[in-house]
Amino acid sequence: MTKYRNTAITLFCLSFSLLLIQFLIRVDTYYLSDPLVKMIQVISLWNQNWSTEGILYPSTDLDPLFLMSPLNESFVFLHEGKLIGPFPIGFTFLYSIFGLIPFRFLPYLNVVFLILFIRLLYKNGIQPSVLILTILGTVAFPLLIDFSENGLFLIFAGYGYTFLYQAFLNDKKENWILGNIFLGLSLWFRLEGILLFLTIQLTIWLIHFYIKKQSLSQTLHPLRYIIFFTLLFFFLIWNTINYSHPLGTRYLTNFGKIEKQIHEQIQIFLAIVFTYPRSNAWALGFFIHTPVFLYTLIQLRKKQIFQNPTLLFHFSIVIIFTLLVGITAPNDGVTLTGRYLSVLILPLSFLLNDQIAELKKTKIRFYLFFVWSYLCTLLILVVFYLSSQELKKLRKELAQFESPLIVTTNELLSGSYGLDLLNKKVISVRKEYFVKYLFYNIQNAKQNEFMVLTVAKVTKYNKEEKDVFAEILSEAKYSGYDCSKEERSARVIGRRCIKIEK
């Protein structure tokens, strides 16, 4: 009875912590960058009665070619006359079903995924100290803060992993089926689901064929993979039909634009796994955030691993999946560099669970590892909070600049309008060669007034942006607009342009 009570208390405290932090950050208004595009995709799907994935864009008449989207230019792309977001239909469709409640409150549903993940760990015998570290001392907790597909992916991939792990142990038909189904569904949220399934199957085949000496007919039995590959087939067909590429929107926005050199991929790998210097700070990689996982791997001895199939299974998953991610990752995860390895939390939790008694014998080391991981998580949460406060201040400043059309010179300003972009005309002119295009459409739309906004501070990093601002004002004067009226706030400078009546 005491065990169940302690588990219930742990579950309540962790769930309450997530909700409290979300409330302090105000995730119901924290829409910028990824969360903003995701929510706009969801609302657009709902408002258009699931008839199209095209993002609602009030400025279509001024930007018919979608060259001046207010969203980050790498986040959206034009396909068959529609502005498509990078996030998969599985995610947007599932959340759009909740259209009967205010969409901005959807991030708070992440607590459901947290509860399911905790239950998954608890049901698999993970000890309380390891469970708490797995939640609060890894990238898992920060990934559940804002609006994203990470919670859904973690659950589908997590349950898929544990069912296939059980299938590896007992070869039961139902475990193979359920593992295939859950991982087959996970790939509709993140492409790492494909890598995880391949890693698990390769690991099982290697152990069964080389160590347990099973025949090829046993190790390659169709039951082990047929359901997943069926779901993968439909996934590839859907993407090919709808986006002209089998891997879909994720590939088109993340992988299909830039060819990387080998040394660049190595830098990405190091940033994801450990750390690597970036322009603003060093990356906080997966094993730097939770070094006790790395310590657990190092402590495992060759004899210990090969004599214990369970340890060998989890250890092999970690090594193979890490290498596959390092080879294929399009970037380092940007805001949370350990996100691509988030599914490794499960196998590493199993390994740590096996080694925790030994680790606790050296209490200083034990507490140092755990405190460090909690502090890393706290640091990420502080960054979340501070950025939400800055966003709140910037939006307050932007509210001073009222106009039928807002023209900005970067996506930070335009994106800061948040969900108002669904009904407000805001465009972002990032390059000088778009200015002619802008005024061609402004003249055709007979736009009598608009406001041009740029950052007030001049630095060596925004020279190009200032050139765009100057070019817009120059072209506005040539096109018959008076832009002499200047308006300012602490961080934003604006020019109101009004058509001169002839």
Salt bridges, closest charged atoms under 4 A:
ASP28 OD2 - ARG26 NH2 2.78
ASP28 OD2 - ARG104 NH1 2.98
ASP61 OD2 - LYS425 NZ 3.06
GLU80 OE2 - HIS79 NE2 3.73
GLU149 OE1 - LYS38 NZ 2.94
GLU149 OE2 - ARG190 NH1 2.53
GLU149 OE2 - ARG250 NH2 2.34
GLU192 OE2 - ARG190 NE 2.87
ASP332 OD2 - ARG278 NH1 3.21
GLU358 OE1 - LYS361 NZ 3.22
GLU390 OE2 - LYS393 NZ 3.72
GLU390 OE1 - ARG491 NH1 2.63
GLU397 OE2 - ARG491 NE 3.06
GLU402 OE1 - LYS424 NZ 3.78
GLU411 OE1 - ARG430 NE 2.87
GLU449 OE2 - ARG496 NH1 2.73
GLU464 OE2 - LYS431 NZ 3.27
ASP467 OD2 - LYS463 NZ 3.29
GLU475 OE1 - LYS436 NZ 3.22
GLU486 OE2 - ARG488 NE 2.90
GLU486 OE1 - ARG495 NE 3.45
GLU487 OE2 - ARG496 NE 2.91
